Amino acid sequence: MFERPASGERAILVQLDLGQGAIEERLSELKLLVGSAGASVEGVVQGRRASPDSKLFAGSGKVQEIAEALRANAGDIVVFNHALSPAQQRNLERELQCMVIDRTALILDIFAQRARSHEGKLQVELAQLEHLATRLVRGWTHLERQKGGIGLRGPGEKQLETDRRLLGNRVKMLKTRLALIEKQRKVRRRARERRDVLSVSLVGYTNAGKSTLFNALTKAGAYAADQLFATLDTTSRRLYVGGANVVLSDTVGFIRDLPHALVAAFQATLEETAQADLLLHVVDSASEDRDAQIEAVNQVLAEIGAAEVPQILVWNKIDLTRAAAAVERGDCDKLRRIFLSARTGEGLDLLRDALAEVASQTFGDDAGRATGAADERSEQS
């Protein structure tokens, strides 16, 4: 038994090479994640293993190296860029005598800080509770004390059983609330379909510039910053391009190894992406890791059932690469890729023309004209 150590803000990062490749890119991304969570990076411990150690993940020798890095850099928290089992996390905290978190817990912490809407907060809480449910056993010394009480707990019910029961009740309540919100969203979606409104979702790797592009197209003023997961809550605005009505939605950014708990909790929001008529896949063209980022996004899209939705690649940040604004077409003159800069506005007209072209092909030349410019108003989901 042990009391879990208090958390801290001076982080020692651990990145092991388990044969997954792109180690430097993964480490750079972890540093950005830790910074986004509000902690400072005081040291980095790297190593190579054929497979994780079942007890300590990193092995006893590497754990000793981590302990030395903690002492040398006055660190107070260790962040693994891997998924740890509850037993591994507990064993590491015993050995290191400080808080140890994995990649999943780190991303959940960032999501908890950034959620603003009621739905977003519910989704984050659900993901956190489902992650916590696997880490209740033997995590705190009080969890094994037997307690009883009329109207409070069953006779002899342990604190662990009480916590598990209360957690289960809260999870059930959150799922009920989210189901109600999803029902309301489906009503709005059916209304758009009846009015021949083109539904377009912005997707892409986190920090690719989706919110900046969303603001440039809609003047919505959504929060945008040079950080990972700057915005979480899905925001929709109505556009009127080329005589067609378009509803553009800005969604949460994706990341490699996105925790399954988050995908499950955000299923209702991500379903908006799966139900879209068109996906604008925003790519940071200035990133050296852009091909791997595109692949990571496509993997998440496949997981949420959106792999078959038509997609146009939006090659963003051409102001950093000095590329020219352009439209690239593939077979049968199909729109394939658009080069633009959301920050400077270069190439935005090409994107508007592309949206008008897709709307015309989807609903016909007269799509959306009946509603007129009077429908050019904003709506937020």
C-alpha positions in Angstrom: 0.0 0.0 0.0 1.1 3.5 -0.6 -0.2 7.0 -0.9 0.1 8.4 -4.4 2.7 11.1 -4.7 1.6 14.7 -5.4 1.8 15.9 -8.9 4.3 18.6 -10.1 5.3 20.9 -12.9 9.0 20.1 -13.4 8.9 17.2 -15.8 11.4 14.5 -16.7 10.4 12.9 -20.1 10.9 9.3 -21.0 11.0 8.2 -24.6 11.9 4.6 -25.4 12.6 3.2 -28.9 10.5 0.1 -29.1 10.9 -0.2 -32.9 8.1 2.2 -33.8 10.3 4.7 -35.6 10.2 8.5 -35.8 11.7 8.8 -32.3 12.9 12.4 -32.6 9.5 13.5 -34.0 7.7 11.7 -31.2 9.9 13.3 -28.6 9.4 16.8 -30.0 5.7 16.2 -29.9 5.9 15.1 -26.3 7.7 18.3 -25.4 4.9 20.3 -27.0 2.3 18.3 -25.2 4.0 18.8 -21.8 4.3 22.6 -22.5 0.6 22.7 -23.5 -0.2 21.1 -20.2 1.6 23.8 -18.3 4.7 22.0 -17.2 8.4 22.6 -17.9 10.7 20.1 -19.4 13.7 19.7 -17.1 15.3 16.6 -18.6 14.9 13.7 -21.1 15.7 10.0 -20.7 15.9 7.9 -23.8 16.6 4.2 -24.4 16.0 1.2 -26.6 14.2 -2.0 -25.7 12.9 -4.9 -27.8 9.7 -4.9 -25.7 8.4 -3.2 -22.5 9.3 -4.6 -19.1 6.2 -6.1 -17.6 6.9 -4.7 -14.1 8.5 -1.3 -14.7 8.0 -0.8 -18.5 11.5 0.7 -18.8 13.4 -1.9 -16.8 15.2 -1.5 -13.5 18.4 0.0 -14.9 16.6 2.6 -16.9 14.4 3.4 -13.9 17.6 4.1 -11.9 18.7 6.5 -14.7 15.3 8.2 -14.4 15.7 8.6 -10.7 19.1 10.2 -11.2 17.7 12.6 -13.7 15.0 13.5 -11.2 17.6 14.3 -8.5 19.9 16.2 -10.9 17.2 18.4 -12.4 15.0 18.8 -9.3 12.1 17.1 -11.2 8.8 16.3 -9.5 6.9 14.4 -12.2 7.8 11.8 -14.8 6.0 11.7 -18.2 6.2 8.5 -20.3 5.5 8.9 -24.0 3.9 5.5 -23.9 0.8 3.8 -22.5 1.4 2.4 -19.0 -0.6 -0.3 -17.4 -2.0 0.5 -13.9 0.5 -1.9 -12.3 3.4 -0.4 -14.2 2.4 3.1 -13.2 2.0 2.0 -9.5 5.4 0.3 -9.5 7.2 3.2 -11.1 5.7 5.6 -8.5 6.9 3.3 -5.7 10.4 3.3 -7.2 10.7 6.9 -8.1 8.6 8.4 -5.2 7.0 10.9 -7.5 4.0 11.2 -9.8 4.3 9.2 -13.0 1.8 9.7 -15.9 1.6 8.2 -19.3 0.7 9.7 -22.7 -3.0 9.0 -22.2 -3.1 10.8 -18.9 -1.2 13.8 -20.3 -3.6 14.3 -23.2 -6.6 13.9 -20.9 -5.1 16.6 -18.7 -4.8 19.0 -21.7 -8.3 18.2 -22.8 -9.6 18.9 -19.3 -7.9 22.4 -19.4 -9.2 23.3 -22.8 -12.8 22.1 -22.8 -15.2 25.1 -22.7 -18.6 23.9 -23.8 -20.9 21.9 -21.7 -20.7 18.9 -24.1 -16.9 19.2 -24.2 -16.6 19.1 -20.4 -18.9 16.1 -20.2 -16.9 14.2 -22.8 -13.6 14.9 -21.1 -14.9 13.9 -17.7 -16.2 10.7 -19.2 -12.8 9.9 -20.7 -11.0 10.7 -17.4 -13.4 8.5 -15.3 -13.1 5.6 -17.7 -9.3 5.9 -17.6 -9.4 6.2 -13.8 -11.6 3.1 -13.4 -8.6 0.9 -14.3 -6.4 2.6 -11.7 -8.5 2.4 -8.6 -7.2 -0.9 -7.2 -4.5 -0.5 -4.6 -3.8 3.1 -5.8 -4.4 4.7 -2.4 -4.0 3.3 1.1 -7.6 4.1 2.2 -9.1 2.0 -0.6 -8.9 -1.2 1.4 -10.4 0.0 4.7 -13.7 -1.6 5.4 -16.5 0.9 6.3 -20.1 0.5 6.9 -23.0 2.8 7.7 -26.8 2.8 7.4 -27.8 4.7 4.3 -24.2 5.4 3.4 -22.7 2.0 2.3 -23.6 -1.6 2.6 -22.4 -3.3 5.8 -18.7 -4.0 5.5 -18.4 -2.3 2.1 -14.9 -1.3 1.4 -13.9 2.1 0.3 -12.7 0.7 -3.0 -16.2 -0.8 -3.7 -17.8 2.5 -2.8 -15.5 4.5 -5.2 -16.1 2.0 -8.0 -19.9 2.1 -7.5 -20.0 6.0 -7.4 -17.7 6.1 -10.4 -19.9 3.7 -12.3 -23.0 5.8 -11.5 -21.3 9.0 -12.7 -20.2 7.3 -15.9 -23.7 6.1 -16.6 -25.1 9.6 -16.0 -22.6 11.2 -18.3 -23.4 8.8 -21.1 -27.1 9.6 -20.7 -26.5 13.3 -21.0 -24.2 12.9 -24.0 -26.8 10.6 -25.7 -29.4 13.4 -25.3 -27.0 16.0 -26.8 -26.3 13.6 -29.7 -30.1 13.3 -30.3 -30.4 17.0 -30.5 -27.5 17.1 -33.0 -29.2 14.6 -35.2 -32.3 16.7 -35.4 -30.2 19.7 -36.6 -28.4 17.5 -39.1 -31.7 16.2 -40.6 -32.9 19.8 -40.9 -29.7 20.7 -42.9 -30.2 17.7 -45.1 -33.7 18.7 -46.0 -32.6 22.1 -47.0 -29.7 20.9 -49.3 -27.0 22.3 -47.1 -23.4 21.0 -47.8 -21.9 19.8 -44.6 -18.1 20.2 -44.4 -15.8 19.3 -41.6 -12.3 20.5 -41.0 -10.0 17.7 -39.8 -6.3 17.4 -39.4 -3.4 16.9 -37.1 -3.4 19.1 -34.0 -1.7 22.5 -34.7 -2.1 22.2 -38.4 -4.0 25.5 -38.6 -7.7 24.3 -38.7 -9.0 27.0 -36.4 -7.1 29.7 -38.2 -8.5 28.5 -41.5 -12.0 28.3 -39.9 -11.7 31.9 -38.7 -10.4 33.1 -42.1 -13.4 31.5 -43.9 -16.2 32.4 -41.5 -14.9 35.4 -39.4 -16.0 33.3 -36.4 -13.3 34.5 -34.0 -12.7 30.9 -32.7 -9.7 30.6 -30.4 -6.5 29.7 -32.3 -3.0 29.4 -31.0 0.3 27.9 -31.8 -0.1 25.0 -29.4 -1.4 21.4 -29.4 -5.1 21.0 -28.8 -5.8 24.8 -28.7 -9.5 24.1 -29.1 -11.6 21.1 -28.4 -15.2 22.1 -28.8 -16.8 21.6 -32.2 -17.9 24.9 -33.7 -20.1 25.3 -36.8 -20.8 28.3 -39.0 -22.8 28.9 -42.1 -21.2 30.0 -45.3 -22.7 31.2 -48.6 -20.3 30.4 -51.5 -21.1 30.5 -55.1 -24.8 30.5 -54.4 -24.6 27.4 -52.2 -25.2 27.0 -48.5 -22.4 25.4 -46.6 -22.1 24.5 -42.9 -18.4 24.4 -42.0 -17.5 22.6 -38.7 -14.2 23.0 -36.9 -13.4 19.8 -34.9 -10.8 18.6 -32.4 -7.4 18.0 -33.8 -6.0 14.5 -34.1 -2.7 13.1 -33.0 -0.7 9.9 -33.4 -1.6 7.2 -30.8 -4.8 9.2 -29.9 -6.0 7.4 -26.7 -9.0 5.1 -27.4 -10.7 6.5 -24.3 -10.8 9.9 -26.0 -12.1 8.5 -29.3 -14.9 6.7 -27.4 -15.8 9.7 -25.2 -15.8 12.1 -28.2 -17.7 9.6 -30.4 -20.8 11.9 -30.6 -18.8 14.9 -31.7 -16.6 12.9 -34.1 -19.8 11.4 -35.6 -20.4 14.8 -37.1 -17.3 14.2 -39.1 -18.4 10.8 -40.2 -21.8 12.3 -41.4 -20.2 15.1 -43.3 -20.5 15.5 -47.1 -16.9 16.6 -47.4 -13.8 16.6 -45.3 -11.2 19.3 -45.6 -8.0 17.6 -44.4 -5.8 20.5 -43.2 -2.1 19.6 -43.4 0.9 21.6 -42.0 2.9 21.7 -45.2 5.9 23.2 -43.3 6.2 20.2 -41.0 8.9 17.6 -41.9 6.6 15.0 -40.3 3.6 15.8 -42.4 3.3 12.4 -44.2 3.2 10.6 -40.8 0.7 13.2 -39.6 -1.6 12.6 -42.6 -1.4 8.8 -42.0 -2.3 9.3 -38.2 -5.3 11.4 -39.1 -6.5 8.9 -41.7 -6.2 6.1 -39.1 -8.5 8.0 -36.7 -10.9 8.7 -39.5 -11.1 5.0 -40.2 -11.7 4.3 -36.5 -14.7 6.6 -36.3 -16.2 5.4 -39.6 -15.2 8.4 -41.7 -12.7 6.8 -44.1 -15.1 6.8 -47.0 -16.2 10.4 -46.7 -14.8 12.5 -49.7 -11.7 14.4 -48.8 -9.7 17.3 -50.1 -6.2 17.9 -48.8 -5.6 21.5 -47.8 -1.9 22.2 -47.9 -1.7 25.0 -45.3 1.1 27.4 -44.2 2.5 27.9 -47.7 3.8 31.3 -46.4 6.4 29.3 -44.5 7.4 27.1 -47.5 7.2 29.8 -50.2 4.9 27.7 -52.3 2.4 29.3 -54.6 -1.4 29.1 -54.1 -2.7 26.5 -56.4 -5.3 23.7 -57.0 -4.2 20.2 -57.8 -6.5 17.8 -59.6 -6.4 14.1 -59.9 -8.1 11.6 -62.2 -11.3 12.7 -63.9 -10.5 16.3 -62.9 -11.3 15.5 -59.3 -10.2 18.1 -56.7 -7.3 16.6 -54.8 -5.2 19.3 -53.1 -5.3 23.0 -52.5 -2.3 25.0 -51.5 -3.0 28.1 -49.3 -2.1 30.1 -46.2 -4.8 30.6 -43.7 -2.7 33.2 -41.9 -2.1 35.5 -44.9 -5.3 34.6 -46.8 -3.4 33.6 -49.9 -5.4 30.9 -51.8 -8.6 31.2 -49.8 -10.5 32.2 -52.9 -9.4 28.9 -54.5 -10.9 27.0 -51.5 -14.2 28.9 -51.7 -14.4 28.1 -55.4 -13.7 24.4 -54.6 -16.5 24.4 -52.0 -18.9 25.9 -54.5 -17.9 23.3 -57.1 -18.5 20.4 -54.6 -21.9 21.9 -53.6 -22.9 22.2 -57.2 -21.9 18.6 -57.9 -23.7 17.3 -54.8 -27.0 19.2 -55.1 -27.1 20.6 -58.6 -26.5 24.2 -59.8 -29.4 25.6 -57.9 -28.5 24.0 -54.5 -28.9 26.3 -51.6 -30.1 29.3 -53.7 -33.7 29.1 -52.4 -32.7 30.0 -48.9 -31.0 33.1 -50.2 -28.5 35.4 -48.5 -30.9 35.8 -45.6 -29.7 32.4 -44.4 -26.1 33.7 -44.1 -26.0 33.6 -40.4 -24.0 31.8 -37.8 -24.9 28.8 -35.8 -22.8 27.1 -33.1 -23.1 23.6 -31.9 
